[in-house]
Amino acid sequence: MNTPAHLIIGLAAFGKPGRPRVTAAALAGALIPDLSLYLMAGGALAWGIPAERVFGELYFSDEWQAVFAVDNSVFVWGLFLVLGLWRGLPWLIAGAGAGLLHLALDFPLHHDDGRAHFWPFTDWIFASPFSYWDGNHHAGWIAPLEVVLVVGLAAWCWTRFRSIWLRALLAVLVAAQLAVGGVWAYVFS
């Protein structure tokens, strides 16, 4: 899924009106599994490395995949969830829950660009027959479903959260989701 979708879904599932720390943790948990990609790809692009090399070679390198394995590990996020439950920390439960939800949604929607979700026990990567972005793997119907889900959840969150900042973030995330969908449609049409 696209990162804006993960953020909106994480907010809808684990954000709590009137509990800014829990809500912030839900957003952070929804973002963190993708954050290393943004940092590494952004840094590489800023250094002048061509996008084709960043996403065609570096993304799949052992070094980058090792980083992705840690922040996309069901076991790492599961440990945070167990710790949050054990210590009774609602913010940690929300963050870990949103992180695990991110992984659960990514697992079936990455064809040849998945992550090692079961690290450190295995480096195996599931190659789903489906992709959220690749039209050769059913993105033509998955992407519109993602947009409908995200817009619906954003509208629901809009009614739940009264904070002007959170509503502004929702508007930005919906706009980003729609823009990214347009980019994928253009690139792969």
C-alpha positions in Angstrom: 0.0 0.0 0.0 1.0 3.6 -0.4 2.3 5.3 2.7 -0.5 7.8 3.0 -2.9 4.9 3.0 -1.0 3.2 5.9 -1.1 6.5 7.9 -4.9 6.9 7.5 -5.6 3.3 8.2 -3.3 3.3 11.2 -5.0 6.5 12.5 -8.4 5.0 12.0 -7.6 1.7 13.7 -5.4 2.9 16.6 -5.8 6.7 17.0 -7.8 7.9 20.0 -9.6 11.3 20.0 -8.5 13.3 23.0 -5.4 11.2 23.4 -2.7 12.9 21.4 0.2 10.7 22.5 -1.7 7.6 21.5 -2.7 9.1 18.2 0.8 10.3 17.5 2.1 6.8 18.3 -0.4 5.3 15.9 0.8 7.6 13.1 4.4 6.8 13.9 3.8 3.1 13.9 2.0 3.3 10.5 5.0 5.3 9.1 8.1 3.6 10.5 8.0 0.5 8.2 8.4 2.8 5.2 10.6 5.4 6.8 13.9 3.8 6.0 13.0 3.6 2.4 12.3 7.3 2.3 15.5 8.2 4.1 17.8 5.9 2.1 16.2 6.6 -1.3 15.9 10.3 -0.6 19.5 10.4 0.4 20.7 8.5 -2.6 18.7 10.7 -5.0 20.0 13.8 -3.2 23.5 12.5 -3.9 22.7 12.4 -7.5 22.3 8.6 -7.9 19.8 8.1 -10.8 16.3 6.9 -9.8 16.7 3.8 -12.0 19.7 2.7 -9.9 18.1 3.6 -6.6 14.9 1.6 -7.3 16.3 -1.0 -9.7 19.5 -1.9 -7.9 20.0 -0.4 -4.4 16.5 -1.2 -3.3 17.2 -4.9 -3.8 20.8 -4.8 -2.5 21.6 -7.0 0.6 22.4 -3.8 2.6 19.1 -2.1 2.0 17.1 -5.3 2.4 18.9 -5.9 5.8 17.5 -2.5 7.0 14.1 -3.2 5.6 14.0 -6.6 7.3 14.4 -5.0 10.8 11.7 -2.3 10.4 9.3 -4.7 8.6 9.7 -7.6 11.0 6.6 -9.1 12.5 8.7 -10.3 15.4 10.2 -6.9 16.1 6.8 -5.2 16.0 5.3 -8.1 18.0 7.9 -7.6 20.8 6.9 -3.9 21.0 3.2 -4.9 21.2 3.9 -7.5 24.0 5.9 -4.9 25.9 3.1 -2.4 25.5 0.5 -4.9 26.8 2.8 -6.1 29.6 3.6 -2.6 30.8 0.1 -1.2 30.1 1.3 1.5 27.7 -1.5 2.6 25.4 0.8 4.6 23.2 3.1 1.7 22.6 0.2 -0.6 22.0 -1.2 1.9 19.4 2.2 2.3 17.7 3.0 -1.4 17.6 -0.6 -2.2 16.5 -0.3 0.3 13.6 3.1 -1.1 12.6 1.7 -4.7 12.6 -1.3 -3.5 10.6 1.1 -1.9 8.1 2.9 -5.2 7.7 -0.3 -7.2 7.4 -1.5 -4.9 4.6 1.8 -4.9 2.8 2.3 -8.7 2.9 -0.3 -9.6 0.3 0.3 -6.5 -1.9 3.9 -6.7 -3.0 4.8 -8.9 -5.9 8.5 -8.6 -6.5 9.4 -5.8 -4.0 8.3 -7.3 -0.7 10.2 -7.4 2.5 11.5 -10.1 4.8 8.6 -9.9 7.3 9.8 -12.9 9.4 13.3 -11.7 10.1 15.4 -12.6 12.2 14.3 -16.2 11.7 14.3 -16.2 8.0 15.1 -13.8 5.1 12.3 -15.3 3.0 10.2 -12.8 1.1 6.7 -13.6 -0.1 6.1 -12.8 -3.7 2.4 -12.1 -3.8 0.4 -12.5 -7.0 -0.9 -9.1 -6.2 0.6 -5.6 -6.2 -0.8 -2.3 -5.1 1.1 -0.4 -7.8 2.0 -2.9 -10.6 -0.7 -3.2 -13.3 0.8 -6.6 -14.3 -0.3 -7.9 -10.9 -3.8 -6.6 -10.5 -3.2 -3.0 -9.4 -5.9 -1.9 -11.8 -8.5 -3.0 -9.4 -6.5 -3.0 -6.1 -5.5 0.7 -6.4 -9.1 2.0 -6.8 -10.2 -0.1 -3.8 -7.3 1.4 -1.8 -8.5 4.9 -2.7 -12.1 4.1 -1.7 -11.0 2.6 1.6 -8.7 5.5 2.4 -11.2 8.2 1.5 -13.9 6.5 3.5 -11.6 6.1 6.6 -10.4 9.7 6.2 -14.0 10.9 6.3 -14.7 8.8 9.3 -11.5 10.1 11.1 -12.6 13.7 10.2 -15.7 13.2 12.2 -13.9 11.6 15.1 -10.9 14.0 15.5 -11.6 17.7 16.0 -8.0 19.0 16.0 -7.4 21.4 13.2 -3.8 20.0 12.8 -5.1 16.4 12.5 -7.7 17.4 10.0 -5.1 19.3 8.0 -2.9 16.2 8.1 -5.9 14.1 6.9 -6.4 16.5 4.0 -2.8 16.3 3.0 -2.7 12.5 3.3 -5.8 12.1 1.1 -4.3 14.5 -1.5 -1.1 12.6 -1.4 -2.9 9.3 -1.8 -4.8 10.6 -4.8 -1.6 12.1 -6.3 0.4 8.9 -5.9 -2.5 6.9 -7.5 -2.4 9.3 -10.4 1.4 8.9 -10.8 1.1 5.0 -10.8 -1.7 5.2 -13.3 0.3 7.4 -15.6 3.6 5.5 -15.3 2.0 2.1 -15.9 -0.7 2.9 -18.4 
